[in-house]
Amino acid sequence: MNKQNSRKISPQEPTILLYLSIIASPLIVASMSALPSAQAHQQFEFGQITIEPGWASEPPLVGQLNHIEVFVTTGPDDQPVRNAFANLSISIQKGGETKELAFQPSEETAGHYLAEIFPTQTGAYSLAIEGQVEGQTIETTVPIEDVEDTGRLEFPPSSGGGSSSDQQSQQITQQLGTIMSDLSTQIEEIRQISENATNNTQQSLQVSQDTKLTADRAYLVGMIGAGMGAAGIIIAVVLSRRNIL
């Protein structure tokens, strides 16, 4: 009989393989986490054009330099659109404040555009998109991820080792400040609208008064004319009677 070549497995081999797998697992996980990953932005379609806006670094943090990034593609195969901002503008909005962003094309990826932004307040932000891309008209406002406070990521705490309750109080104070700022902006807008309405009402009243004055003058002139006409008739009657006598 022909003997087949075989290799005996030593008792230590399974243990060695187990050790190697345990050592290799963290390395594999670390290498995967080091790979660049696309942010989970929401896509918005306008005809054949797809726009995917969002923060370049997420979560966005107040007081930290960041970028608004926009991917612009076209067609069912998502071909990148070059020079997409030739007739397109995007502004960032917070409360009643608006700022137009200056987008530059990415040097690494076609159809990828970036604009620097330094968020100074926590809370909700949105993007107002207006213009045309390859003849497709685009006009919409879309939300992006809220800007967060740096407190939950700071270590050691910037308060100099204060208690967690102090940190929470500071965060609540900052959030209340943001809310009050937004309310102040909205109140100012409402006040401006009210002033405009008051001015329009005053102008309407002035026009009405001018119209009434003109009508009164016309009525007075008419009455004077009628009086003079009546006086003329009376004088003519008197003169005719004298001539008869």
C-alpha positions, 0 to 999 in steps of 0.5 A: 500500500502507498502511504500518504504523506501526512503531518501530525498536529502538535498539541500546542498548535491550537493554542498558538493559533488562538493566541495569534487570533487574539493578537490580530483582532485588535490590529484588524479593528484598528486598521479598519477604523483608520480607513477613511469613511464617508459621512452619512449625509442625506441626499436630495434629488432634483431631476437628474441632479443629486446633492448631498450636503453636511458637515465634513467633521461630525459631530460639529462642535461649537468654537471648532473650525469645520467645513460644509461639504457638498457632493454633487452628482448626476444621472443614475450612475452618480457621475460627479459634476464639475464646476457645479457652483458656476450658477449655484449658491449655498448659504448657511442659516442659524436663527435669523442669521444667514451667511453665503458660503464660498465653496472650493472644489476638493483636490482629491475627489471630483464633484466634492466641494468644501467651504470653511465655517467656524460655528459660534453657537450650538443648536440647529443649522440649515443650508439654503440652496439656490441656483442651477446645476446643468440646467436643473433649477434648484431652490430649497432649504435643508437641515444639517446636523446640530452643532454640539457643545465641546463639554462632553468631549473635553478632558480634563474639563475646562472648568478646572475639575468642577463637579458634573452638576456644574458642567451640566449647569454651564451647558444648560446656561449656554443652551439657554443663551442660544435659545434667547439669542434665537428668540431675540432675533425672531422678536426683532423680525416680528417688530420690523414686520409690525413697524412696516405694517404700521407705516403702511396703515399710516400711509393708507390713512394719509391717503384717505384723509387727502381724499376726504379733503379733496372731496370737501373742497370739491363740495365747497366749490360746488356749493359756492357755484350753486349759490352764485348761480342762484344769486344770478337768477335772483338778480336777473328776475329783479332786473326784469321786473324793474324793466317791466315797471 
